[in-house]
Amino acid sequence: MEALPSSHKTKSGKQITIRKACKSDANSLRNCILSYVNGVSIPFTRDEFDKSDSEIEHWIEELNCNQNSLLLVAEDNGKIIGNIDVTTSRRSMLKHTGYIGMGVHEDWQNNGVGSILFQKMIECYEINDEIELLWLQVFGTNTAGLLLYRKFGFEESGRQEKFIKKSEDIYIDNVIMTKKLT
């Protein structure tokens, strides 16, 4: 999927670039992911994220080779500060759908980077005739995420109660949200 680089202004007035990821981004992307993987809004912890740069390179290449998948990064002065990916299925009955994953570096959260990434991703898929439905999963406690996704037209289509187990007696619902594109 094509996505031309574009420049955007954050809430604080900083200029950032949104562009398609390339293999040379692996280390910077890995560091960005490590900053936001903390078990608060993604169902794995920093200790569980043990991807090497070469594994990240492979992930980037895999998404770039699938004509309907996409991996965008937000960049500030050469440093990746956020990412959004859409993985599409090769299965015939699911190839009209795309699954979204997103994260923003902890130093850049609440600064509009997630909205900018989401807007750019939606623009890419609004001109794609093959993907009819985008979907994602979000912690039921992630109020900011739920608001962001609703802002872009996503609706709750399912809820798995107590799906995420944070500790022996703390559970969180998994919310499934979808957006029809056609």
Secondary structure in CASP SS format (residue, H / E / C, confidence):
PFRMAT SS
TARGET T0000
AUTHOR 0000-0000-0000
METHOD secondary structure of the structure
MODEL  1
M C 1.00
E C 1.00
A C 1.00
L C 1.00
P C 1.00
S E 1.00
S E 1.00
H E 1.00
K E 1.00
T C 1.00
K C 1.00
S C 1.00
G C 1.00
K C 1.00
Q E 1.00
I E 1.00
T E 1.00
I E 1.00
R E 1.00
K E 1.00
A C 1.00
C C 1.00
K H 1.00
S H 1.00
D H 1.00
A H 1.00
N H 1.00
S H 1.00
L H 1.00
R H 1.00
N H 1.00
C H 1.00
I H 1.00
L H 1.00
S H 1.00
Y H 1.00
V C 1.00
N C 1.00
G C 1.00
V C 1.00
S C 1.00
I C 1.00
P C 1.00
F C 1.00
T C 1.00
R H 1.00
D H 1.00
E H 1.00
F C 1.00
D C 1.00
K C 1.00
S C 1.00
D H 1.00
S H 1.00
E H 1.00
I H 1.00
E H 1.00
H H 1.00
W H 1.00
I H 1.00
E H 1.00
E H 1.00
L H 1.00
N H 1.00
C H 1.00
N C 1.00
Q C 1.00
N C 1.00
S C 1.00
L E 1.00
L E 1.00
L E 1.00
V E 1.00
A E 1.00
E E 1.00
D E 1.00
N C 1.00
G C 1.00
K E 1.00
I E 1.00
I E 1.00
G E 1.00
N E 1.00
I E 1.00
D E 1.00
V E 1.00
T E 1.00
T E 1.00
S C 1.00
R C 1.00
R C 1.00
S C 1.00
M C 1.00
L C 1.00
K C 1.00
H C 1.00
T E 1.00
G E 1.00
Y E 1.00
I E 1.00
G E 1.00
M E 1.00
G E 1.00
V E 1.00
H C 1.00
E H 1.00
D H 1.00
W H 1.00
Q C 1.00
N C 1.00
N C 1.00
G C 1.00
V H 1.00
G H 1.00
S H 1.00
I H 1.00
L H 1.00
F H 1.00
Q H 1.00
K H 1.00
M H 1.00
I H 1.00
E H 1.00
C H 1.00
Y H 1.00
E H 1.00
I C 1.00
N C 1.00
D C 1.00
E C 1.00
I C 1.00
E C 1.00
L E 1.00
L E 1.00
W E 1.00
L E 1.00
Q E 1.00
V E 1.00
F E 1.00
G C 1.00
T C 1.00
N C 1.00
T H 1.00
A H 1.00
G H 1.00
L H 1.00
L H 1.00
L H 1.00
Y H 1.00
R H 1.00
K H 1.00
F C 1.00
G C 1.00
F C 1.00
E E 1.00
E E 1.00
S E 1.00
G E 1.00
R E 1.00
Q E 1.00
E E 1.00
K E 1.00
F E 1.00
I E 1.00
K E 1.00
K E 1.00
S E 1.00
E C 1.00
D C 1.00
I E 1.00
Y E 1.00
I E 1.00
D E 1.00
N E 1.00
V E 1.00
I E 1.00
M E 1.00
T E 1.00
K E 1.00
K E 1.00
L C 1.00
T C 1.00
END
